[in-house]
Amino acid sequence: MLPRLAPPLAAALPRVLRGICTAAPPPSKPPPEPLSPSELSTVSALLPRLLAAGHVPAAGRLLSAALLLPGSLERLSLPSLAANLASLPTLSAAFALLTALRHHPSRPSPLPLASPLLDSLLSQRRARDAASVLRWLCRPDSPRRPDADTYAAAVVGLCRLEDPRGALAALREMAADGVQASSELRETVRDAMMQDARIEEAWALEEAMRLPETGKVVELLDKLLLEWEP
């Protein structure tokens, strides 16, 4: 059951979501219809207000309820929500919402929220927080591991923030998933390692990344990360 909210917040909650949040529909009822554009706008506007008011669990339940309705994942303004989460001083609210997605019965992909969150954190030069979001996506119980674009954004962003070890950790997960690095990504990683005075390792890694299989990349990165000295 939803916690007691301030009247303006409670009034803004669409009736269809109030029903979903408080009780499961009987099996005989037809499938729920998608949210209307106005209801989607209301939910998208209400989520940041709940977070700002400290109602993080309620925000998680609202997001979960909205995602029970068809088409919500693609139509909610999740990039705006991600930017709002990135503006907060800690990632506790962000991980609360991502955890709500992880436990959601339909197992929706967290990437529509996590990928723009990662981008926003990198643009704010919060390398450690961005790396923690990527690690969350790579957990064994994650509903969806990063895609090629998310991996590339993480590797490039961490290289630009002069965190080559974090970039290599992201690259290692990328290679473990069998995702090939583009020529631009190979050059970015090579240049970042050279700036960190790891010349031989940079050339060896670039050569490995040119191979059609990624197994050698994983093997080499495991060795580099194990021997890495700050």
Protein Blocks (a to p, Z undefined) as FASTA:
>chain_A
ZZdddfklmmmpcfklmmmmmoccdfkbccdddddfklmmmmmmmmmmmmmnopmmlmmm
mmmmmmmpghklmmpcfklmmmmmmmpmbfklmmmmmmmmmmpmklpafklmmmmmmmmm
mmnopaklmmmmmmmmmpmklfbdcdfklmmmmmmmmmmnopaklmmmmmmmmmmnopac
dfklmmmmmmmmmmnopaklmmmmmmmmmpmbfklmmmmmmmmmmmpcZZ
